[in-house]
Each structure stands twice: as C-alpha cells, then as structure tokens.
Amino acid sequence: MNARVQPVAVAEAKAAPFATHEVRNQARPALGFNAFDDDRALSGLIATIAPWAKDKLSALGAHAGSESVQEAARLANEHEPKLLTHDRYGNRNDWVEFHPAWHQLMALAFRSEVHSLAWSTREPHGHLARAALSYLWNQIENGVGCPTGMAYAAIAGFSGKPQFNLWRERTLAADYDPRRLPIEAKRAAVIGYAMTEKQGGSDLRETQTTARFVERGAHGEIYALTGHKWFFSVPVADGFYTLARTQSGVSCLFVPRLLPDGSANRIHIQRLKDKCGNRSNASSEIEYHDTWSILVGEEGRGIAEILSHAHLTRLDFAVGSAGLMRQALSLALNHAQTRTAFGKPMSELPMQRNVLADLALESEAAMLGAFRVARATDGLQTRLGRVATPVMKFWNCQRAPAFTYECLQVHGGNGFIMENPMARLYREAPLNSIWEGTSNMMCMDVLRAMQRDANCRDAFVDELRASRGLNPVYDRSTDDLADRLRARYPDDGHARALVTRMAHALQAAEMLKHGDAAAAELFVKSRLGADGMQVFGGLPSTEGLGAIVERASVIHH
C-alpha cells in the first residue's frame, strides 16, 4: 500500500515544493512617498520661512520614496569600499574602489545642492534651506552625508582666501566628478577633514604631525607634512583640511590629493576602518611623508581656524541625526499601520499608539531644534549659535540611538535583520555623537561659551523668553533654567543635565511657535512638566494621540 501511495505524494511535492502556507500580514514596502511634500511639519515650516526652496526640496523628497534610490542605498552599504594600496604592477596606488551605487548617490546628493545651497543662493534663509536638504538626504543614505557635510563647511573655510578661489569654485559646483585629476581639470571637488590622531582623540592640542616650511609661491605658503591621522574620512576626496605642529604651534593646512603637476601627493592609506555602521563610506588611517600642503590662515592658529568652520559640520550632524530619526519614524509608522496584531492595525493598539505619538513628537522637535540653529547661522546670531549649536548637536545625536532602538522594537524581529533598512539605521545611529566631538565635548563647549562670554548665555535665555506666555509649564520651566544658567558650579559634572534641559527648552520653544498646538502642549507637558518620563510611550495623556500619529505619517495606504 505504501509503495502505491508514494509516487503520488512525490509528484504532489514536486508540483508545489514549499507551499506550506500563505505569506500574509507583513508590512507593506515603504515606497512611493515624498519625504518633503508628505511631511506636514517640514513642508509647513518651509512654506512659512523659505518658500522659495519648495521645488528643490520636493524634488529631493521624491527620491527618498523611490524604490531605485532605496536600492542604491542598500547596494552601497552591502558592497563596501575596497582599499587598493597598489596597482597590478606593484606601484603605490592609495585609492579606494566604490560600488557604482555609491557614485550614483554621490552624484544625486551633489547635484541636488545638499552641500552648497547655503552659499550659492541669494534668497534669504539659505542655511535653513540647505539644512532641509541635508535632513531629507539623511532619509536616503547616511554615508554620503559625510562628504556633503564636510563640503558645506569647507566652502566657508575657503572664503576670503584668494589662493583657494579655484577650490571654492569647484566645491560649490552642483556636480560630482570622481575622476582622479588635479583640481584645475575637474568639474567639481569633494573635500575632507583629517584632524584626529591616535594619542589625542578630540584634544587637538595633542597633535603630533609636524609641518616644515618649504617655500612661499603662487599657491601660497607651502609646508611638508610628516605624521599620521587616525580617522581620515573619504580618503579619495580631492583635498583635505588637516592640522600639524609648526614652529608657532598647531596650524591648519590644506592637502591636495594630487599635486599641481598631476602626480600623487604623499598620502599613504594604511587601512580602512571596519566600522559598526556607515559602511558605505570609507574611513581610513593614513600616513603623511613630506606631504605637500598649503597653510590656511595664520601659523599657530590652526585650531581656531578649523573651529571657524567646524561649527557648520556640528550643525550638520544635528540636522543629520534628526533626518535619520525621521526616516526611522517613517519606517516604524509604515510597519505599524500596515501590519495587524490582536485583530487591528498595530498603530491602533493603545500602548503602541502612545509609543508612536511620542516618537513623532521627538522627531518633530529634533528637526525644529536643529533648524533653529540653521536660522541663527542665517541671521548671523553668533552668540546664540555658539551655545545652541553644541546644545542641539549633543541632544539630537545623543537621542538618535534610543530613538532608533524604539523604532526597531516596533518592527520586532523583522527590524533586526540587515535586509531591513531599519537595522542599517540602528547601526548608524551612534556615529554622529562621536564625529566632531562626543556628547561630553559638546557639553563642555556649551559651558565654555557661556563662561567666556556671558552674552552667549543671555542670548540663549532671550531666545527662550520670546516664547513666554504661550504655555504656563514652559514659562515656569524656562524661568528655572535661567536661574540654573546663572548659578556657579564647582565643576562640569552637572553639564549633561543642564544641557539636556537647555535642549528640551529650545525644542519646546520651537514646537510652541511652529508645531501643531495640541502636539506642542503635549511635548511641553511630557518634557518640561512633572509628568516627564525617560522612556518612549510614557505620554501623560491618551487623548489626541491618533491625530499626532496621522500628522507624522508620510506614507499613506
């Protein structure tokens, strides 16, 4: 009997080999949306402050929801950069090979003016509009956000220095030219920064690389560098700002990738870093050996020179972390709204709805806080910027890992699998808090700015006072904060708690001015009030949360 039944069973198995179940109740792909047009908080702010930028932002926002661009982001991270120290004949090469998807994304970002709009536009609020482009780009692919952010700052570093006019012109170009050519032969340039060394970390005063004066010529004052750099990002960029010790102290120098005659400069790539995240972007360790460089600014004033434009990269990291959080939120909302549990969409379950609404408030506040710093840059509000930039860099970058962790939890196990973009965001989230100064460094900078110039503290307090009368909890909280800012403390052990309060207050001020009224009131109550919690999903009210979730949704089904 078994012998007669077996051929039938085998035939059925061959006809339908793995048909054991129907695949259903999986979240829909997060595709076909516009990250600008469909983001009511973002598009509403731009319509009020910089309406001229709408078309540029809408064009880039459409790419965030594009299947082909999302696939390019996946490929660029799946096929990582490859170091080529030598060519096939044994000649020193010092080059990095990227997957075509990386170049596709670089071209899209630079042609979209993610790096340059603040400097190329004559319209008002150029830094805000460029911040919005960077915010959108960080919802596409974070690795490319490194070279765009460095180019943004580098353009400021070139300004007012005639010997760098050509470099500024090429860096400003809304174009991408990956060819290995001297700057004179290129359509566009990519710029990097190389400051960190093994022994110093964030303490740039410990720089050991040395610079020997060579000559004064047509290109400026030429120095020969010898030393190493421990973190050297985008090592195939066309030029790099770097630090080295001269007779007068630590100085800022600029290192072209190729010499004026077209030959390779002496930048020897030792290895690429095997990083937790940011896999698409090459970070390396390098050695200088009598490397040709040009002095930037005044000898011995290198740290001040670098910091004169490094604050722009700090702004970009605050913006970038807000953008990463916005992408994580969009993915979490899409998952929760298109997957059911216990007989209804996950987004309608009371506990999950509280979490999603809380995440939506955090994301909008992160965006508004970072954009307030961009507007301060537009308005030349230097004293406010000196404090608000490290405040928002600290808080947005500090908050991003916890935020993405919570968004991953919405996905459950599916979010922990690398083919899901949520997992890539989770691995990426801690990075911005490390680049350009850790959380402790940012808090130290806030204290230092206020201690050196009390007007910086007053500018921040005045900014908060502009929103007085909009909410009584906000008024009481900011009055208390003003007292804390005037107090004297024996050391900086209080800094994180103080700067966290400052971040919440600045975000609350922006939410009250620019956010939905009900959402702003709930943000103030949950962040500044007695009901504040340290965990997402602890909002003190359950009313109106569905409206908050709906307002934050960019993908509609």
C-alpha positions in Angstrom: 0.0 0.0 0.0 2.8 2.4 0.9 4.5 1.6 -2.3 1.4 2.5 -4.3 0.8 5.8 -2.4 4.4 7.1 -2.5 4.6 8.1 -6.2 1.5 10.3 -5.8 2.9 12.1 -2.8 6.3 12.6 -4.5 4.5 14.1 -7.6 2.5 16.5 -5.4 5.6 17.6 -3.6 7.4 18.3 -6.9 4.5 20.3 -8.1 4.3 22.6 -5.1 7.7 22.2 -3.2 7.4 24.7 -0.3 3.7 25.6 -0.4 3.2 25.1 3.3 1.5 28.4 4.0 0.3 31.7 2.6 2.5 34.8 3.3 0.3 37.5 4.8 0.2 40.2 7.5 3.7 41.5 6.5 4.2 45.3 6.4 3.9 46.9 3.0 7.1 48.3 1.4 7.8 51.9 2.4 7.7 53.3 -1.1 6.0 55.9 -3.3 6.0 58.8 -0.9 7.6 62.2 -0.9 9.6 62.9 2.3 9.1 66.7 1.8 5.6 67.1 0.4 4.1 64.4 2.7 5.9 65.7 5.8 3.4 68.3 7.2 5.7 69.7 9.8 8.7 70.2 7.5 6.8 71.5 4.5 4.7 73.8 6.7 7.9 75.3 8.2 9.5 75.9 4.8 6.3 77.4 3.4 6.4 79.9 6.2 10.1 80.8 6.3 11.8 79.8 3.0 9.0 79.1 0.4 11.5 79.7 -2.5 13.1 76.4 -1.7 10.0 74.3 -2.0 10.7 72.9 -5.5 14.3 71.9 -4.7 13.1 70.1 -1.5 10.2 68.4 -3.2 12.5 67.0 -5.9 14.8 65.5 -3.3 12.0 64.4 -1.2 10.6 62.3 -4.0 13.9 60.4 -4.2 13.6 59.3 -0.6 10.5 57.3 -1.5 11.9 56.0 -4.7 12.5 52.2 -5.0 15.5 52.7 -7.2 17.2 55.1 -4.8 16.5 52.9 -1.8 18.0 50.0 -3.7 21.1 52.1 -4.4 21.4 52.9 -0.7 21.2 49.1 0.1 23.8 48.2 -2.5 26.2 51.0 -1.4 26.2 49.5 2.1 26.1 45.9 1.0 29.2 46.3 -1.3 31.6 48.1 0.9 34.6 50.3 -0.2 37.7 48.3 -1.1 41.3 49.6 -0.5 43.7 49.4 -3.4 47.1 50.2 -1.9 49.0 49.1 -5.1 48.2 48.7 -8.8 48.6 45.4 -10.5 52.2 46.3 -11.5 53.2 46.9 -7.9 53.1 50.7 -7.9 51.8 52.5 -4.9 48.1 53.4 -5.7 46.5 54.6 -2.4 43.0 54.5 -3.8 39.6 53.2 -2.8 37.2 51.4 -5.1 33.4 52.0 -4.6 30.4 50.2 -5.9 28.6 52.1 -8.7 25.7 52.7 -6.3 27.9 54.9 -4.2 28.8 57.1 -7.1 25.1 57.2 -8.1 24.2 58.5 -4.7 27.1 61.0 -4.6 26.0 62.4 -7.9 22.4 62.7 -6.8 23.4 64.5 -3.5 25.8 66.9 -5.0 23.6 67.8 -8.0 20.8 68.4 -5.5 23.0 71.0 -3.8 22.9 69.3 -0.4 26.4 70.6 0.1 26.2 74.1 -1.4 22.8 75.7 -1.4 23.6 77.9 1.7 26.4 79.5 -0.3 25.1 79.5 -3.8 21.6 81.0 -3.2 20.8 84.8 -3.0 17.5 84.0 -1.3 17.0 84.5 2.4 17.4 81.7 4.9 19.9 79.8 2.7 21.4 77.8 5.6 17.9 76.7 6.7 17.0 75.6 3.1 20.3 73.7 2.9 19.7 72.1 6.3 16.3 70.9 5.0 18.1 69.3 2.0 20.5 67.6 4.4 17.6 66.5 6.6 16.0 64.9 3.5 19.3 63.4 2.3 19.7 61.6 5.7 16.5 59.8 4.9 18.1 58.4 1.8 21.7 57.3 2.7 23.8 58.5 5.7 27.3 57.6 4.4 27.0 60.2 1.6 26.0 62.7 4.3 29.6 62.8 5.5 31.2 64.3 2.3 28.2 66.6 1.7 28.5 68.0 5.3 32.3 68.4 5.0 32.0 70.2 1.7 29.4 72.5 3.3 31.9 73.6 6.0 34.9 73.6 3.7 33.3 76.3 1.4 33.2 78.6 4.4 36.9 77.8 5.1 37.9 78.7 1.6 36.1 82.1 1.7 38.2 85.2 1.8 41.4 83.4 0.9 42.4 84.2 -2.7 44.8 81.2 -3.0 41.8 78.9 -2.6 39.4 80.6 -5.0 39.5 77.7 -7.5 39.0 75.2 -4.7 35.9 77.1 -3.5 34.5 77.4 -7.1 34.9 73.6 -7.7 33.5 72.7 -4.3 30.5 75.0 -4.8 29.6 73.2 -8.1 26.3 71.4 -8.2 28.1 68.4 -9.8 30.1 65.3 -8.9 33.3 64.4 -10.7 35.0 61.3 -9.2 37.9 61.3 -11.7 41.4 61.3 -10.2 42.7 64.6 -11.7 44.2 67.9 -10.5 41.7 70.5 -9.4 42.3 72.6 -12.5 41.0 69.7 -14.7 37.9 68.8 -12.6 34.3 70.0 -12.9 33.7 69.6 -9.2 35.5 68.8 -5.9 34.9 66.7 -2.8 36.6 67.9 0.4 37.6 66.0 3.6 38.8 66.8 7.1 41.7 65.0 8.8 42.4 66.0 12.3 42.2 63.1 14.8 45.3 61.3 15.8 45.9 58.1 17.9 47.0 59.8 21.1 44.8 62.9 21.1 41.3 62.0 20.1 39.2 65.2 20.5 42.1 67.0 22.2 43.5 68.6 19.0 46.2 70.3 21.1 48.0 66.9 21.3 48.6 66.9 17.5 51.9 65.2 16.8 52.1 65.6 13.0 54.7 68.1 12.0 54.8 70.7 9.2 58.1 72.0 7.8 58.1 75.3 5.9 59.3 74.8 2.3 58.6 78.0 0.3 56.2 80.8 -0.5 54.9 80.6 -4.0 52.0 81.0 -6.4 49.8 78.6 -4.3 50.6 80.2 -1.0 52.9 79.2 1.8 53.9 75.6 1.2 54.8 73.1 4.0 55.9 69.5 4.1 53.9 67.3 6.5 55.1 64.2 8.3 52.9 62.2 10.7 49.6 60.2 10.8 45.9 60.6 11.1 43.8 58.1 12.9 40.4 58.9 11.3 40.7 60.1 7.7 37.2 60.0 6.2 36.5 60.0 2.4 40.2 59.3 1.6 39.7 59.7 -2.2 38.5 63.3 -1.7 40.2 66.0 -3.8 41.7 67.8 -0.8 41.7 67.8 3.0 41.9 70.2 5.8 44.4 68.9 8.4 46.3 70.0 11.5 50.1 69.9 12.1 52.5 71.3 14.5 54.7 74.1 13.1 57.3 76.4 14.9 54.4 78.6 16.1 52.2 75.8 17.3 49.3 73.8 15.9 48.5 75.1 12.4 45.8 74.4 9.8 46.9 73.2 6.4 45.2 72.1 3.2 46.4 68.9 1.5 45.5 68.4 -2.2 45.1 64.7 -3.2 47.1 65.4 -6.4 50.0 67.9 -6.8 49.8 70.8 -9.3 51.7 68.7 -11.9 49.2 65.8 -11.7 51.3 63.4 -9.7 50.1 61.9 -6.5 50.7 63.6 -3.2 52.2 61.6 -0.4 49.1 60.4 1.4 49.5 56.7 2.2 46.4 54.9 3.2 47.3 52.2 5.8 43.9 50.6 6.1 40.2 51.2 6.0 38.3 51.2 9.3 35.9 48.3 9.9 33.1 50.3 11.3 29.9 49.3 13.2 27.8 51.4 10.8 28.3 54.0 8.0 29.5 51.0 5.9 29.1 52.7 2.5 31.6 55.5 3.4 35.3 54.8 3.5 37.1 55.9 6.7 40.8 55.2 6.9 44.2 55.6 8.7 46.8 57.4 6.7 50.5 58.5 6.9 52.0 61.7 5.7 55.6 61.5 4.3 56.8 65.0 3.4 53.3 65.6 2.1 52.8 68.8 0.1 50.4 71.2 1.8 49.3 74.9 1.9 49.0 76.9 5.0 45.4 78.0 5.8 45.1 81.2 7.9 47.8 82.2 10.4 50.5 79.8 11.5 50.0 78.6 15.1 46.3 79.4 15.0 45.2 76.1 13.4 42.6 75.1 16.0 40.9 78.4 15.8 40.9 78.3 12.0 39.4 74.8 11.9 36.7 75.7 14.5 35.8 78.8 12.5 34.0 76.4 10.1 33.8 73.2 12.0 30.7 74.5 13.8 29.0 74.1 10.4 29.7 70.3 10.5 28.3 70.2 14.0 25.2 71.8 12.8 25.0 69.3 10.0 25.3 66.4 12.5 22.4 67.8 14.5 20.4 68.0 11.3 21.6 64.6 10.1 20.6 62.8 13.3 17.2 64.5 13.0 16.9 63.2 9.5 17.9 59.7 10.5 15.3 59.8 13.2 12.7 60.9 10.7 13.5 58.0 8.4 13.3 55.6 11.4 9.9 57.1 12.3 8.6 56.8 8.8 9.6 53.1 8.7 8.1 52.4 12.1 4.8 54.2 11.2 4.6 52.3 8.0 5.1 49.0 9.7 2.7 49.6 12.5 0.0 51.0 10.1 0.1 48.1 7.7 0.6 45.1 10.0 -2.1 43.8 12.3 -1.9 42.4 15.8 -4.8 41.2 18.0 -7.3 41.9 15.3 -6.4 45.5 14.4 -3.6 47.6 12.9 -0.7 47.8 15.4 -0.8 51.6 15.2 -4.3 51.4 16.8 -3.3 49.4 19.9 -3.2 51.9 22.8 0.3 51.2 24.1 1.8 51.2 20.6 -0.1 54.3 19.7 1.4 56.1 22.7 4.9 55.0 21.6 4.4 56.1 18.0 2.9 59.5 19.1 5.9 60.0 21.5 8.3 59.2 18.7 6.5 61.6 16.4 6.9 64.4 18.9 10.5 63.7 19.5 11.2 63.6 15.7 9.5 66.9 15.0 11.2 68.6 18.0 14.6 67.3 16.8 14.0 68.8 13.4 12.8 72.2 14.7 15.7 72.5 17.2 18.3 71.8 14.5 16.7 74.2 12.1 16.6 76.9 14.7 20.4 76.7 14.8 20.5 76.9 11.0 18.3 80.1 11.2 20.7 81.5 13.7 23.5 80.9 11.2 21.5 82.7 8.5 20.8 85.6 10.9 24.4 85.9 12.0 23.3 85.3 15.5 26.8 84.3 16.6 26.3 84.3 20.3 23.1 82.2 20.2 24.8 79.9 17.7 27.8 79.4 19.9 25.6 77.9 22.6 22.7 76.4 20.5 24.9 74.6 18.0 26.6 72.3 20.6 23.3 72.0 22.6 21.5 70.6 19.6 24.4 68.6 18.3 24.6 67.0 21.8 21.0 66.3 22.2 19.9 65.1 18.7 23.0 62.9 18.4 22.5 61.6 21.9 18.9 60.9 21.3 19.2 59.1 18.0 20.3 55.7 19.2 17.5 55.4 21.8 15.0 56.7 19.2 16.1 54.1 16.5 16.1 51.3 19.1 12.5 52.1 19.8 11.6 52.2 16.1 13.3 48.9 15.7 11.2 47.5 18.5 8.1 48.4 16.5 9.3 46.1 13.8 10.1 43.3 16.2 12.5 40.6 14.8 12.0 41.9 11.3 13.7 45.1 12.2 16.9 43.3 13.4 17.6 41.7 10.0 20.1 43.5 7.9 18.0 43.3 4.7 15.5 45.7 6.5 16.7 49.3 6.3 15.8 49.7 10.0 18.7 47.6 11.0 21.1 49.8 9.0 19.7 52.9 10.7 20.2 51.3 14.1 23.9 50.6 13.4 24.3 54.1 12.0 22.6 56.0 14.9 25.5 56.3 17.4 28.0 57.7 14.9 27.1 61.4 14.8 27.6 61.7 18.5 31.2 60.7 18.0 32.1 62.7 15.0 33.2 66.3 15.6 33.1 65.9 19.4 31.4 63.5 21.7 28.5 64.3 24.0 30.9 65.3 26.7 32.8 67.6 24.4 29.6 69.3 23.3 28.5 69.9 26.9 32.0 71.3 27.7 31.7 73.6 24.7 28.3 74.9 25.9 29.7 75.7 29.4 32.9 77.2 27.9 30.9 79.5 25.6 28.8 80.9 28.5 31.8 81.2 30.8 33.9 83.1 28.3 31.1 85.4 27.2 28.0 85.9 29.4 26.3 87.5 26.4 26.1 84.0 24.9 24.2 82.8 27.9 21.9 85.9 27.7 21.3 85.3 24.0 20.1 81.8 24.8 17.8 83.0 27.6 16.4 85.8 25.4 15.6 83.2 22.7 13.6 81.2 25.2 11.8 84.3 26.5 10.5 85.0 23.1 8.0 82.1 23.6 6.9 83.2 27.1 3.1 83.4 27.6 2.4 80.5 25.2 2.3 77.8 27.9 2.5 78.2 31.7 4.5 74.9 32.2 7.0 76.3 29.7 7.2 79.6 31.5 7.9 78.0 34.9 10.5 75.6 33.4 12.4 78.2 31.5 12.5 80.6 34.5 14.0 77.8 36.5 16.5 77.1 33.7 17.6 80.8 33.6 18.4 80.6 37.3 20.4 77.4 36.7 22.4 79.1 33.9 23.3 82.0 36.2 24.4 79.7 39.0 28.0 78.8 39.8 29.1 75.1 39.9 32.3 73.7 41.3 33.0 71.5 38.2 31.4 70.3 35.0 29.8 67.2 36.5 26.4 69.0 36.1 26.9 69.7 32.4 24.8 66.9 30.9 21.8 67.5 33.0 22.0 71.3 32.3 22.5 70.9 28.6 19.6 68.4 28.4 17.3 71.0 30.0 18.6 73.6 27.5 17.8 71.3 24.6 14.3 70.5 25.8 13.6 74.2 26.4 14.8 75.2 22.9 12.8 72.4 21.3 9.7 73.3 23.3 10.1 77.0 22.2 10.1 75.9 18.6 7.3 73.5 19.0 5.1 76.2 20.5 5.9 78.6 17.7 5.8 76.3 14.7 4.2 73.0 15.7 0.6 71.8 16.0 -0.9 73.4 19.1 -2.0 70.1 20.7 1.3 68.4 19.9 3.3 71.3 21.3 1.3 71.3 24.5 1.9 67.6 25.0 5.6 67.9 24.2 5.9 70.6 26.8 4.0 68.6 29.4 6.0 65.4 28.8 9.4 67.0 28.5 9.3 70.0 30.9 6.4 69.1 33.2 6.2 67.0 36.3 4.9 64.1 34.2 8.1 63.8 32.1 9.3 60.3 31.5 12.6 58.8 30.4 11.0 56.1 28.2 9.2 56.5 24.9 5.5 55.6 25.3 5.1 57.4 28.6 3.0 60.3 27.4 0.7 61.5 30.2 -2.4 61.8 28.0 -4.0 59.2 25.8 -6.3 61.8 24.0 -5.4 63.0 20.6 -2.5 60.6 20.0 -4.0 59.2 16.8 -4.0 62.7 15.3 -0.3 63.1 16.2 0.5 59.8 14.6 -1.5 60.7 11.5 0.1 64.1 11.2 3.6 62.4 11.3 2.8 59.8 8.6 4.4 60.4 5.2 3.3 57.0 3.7 -0.5 56.8 3.2 -2.2 53.5 2.4 
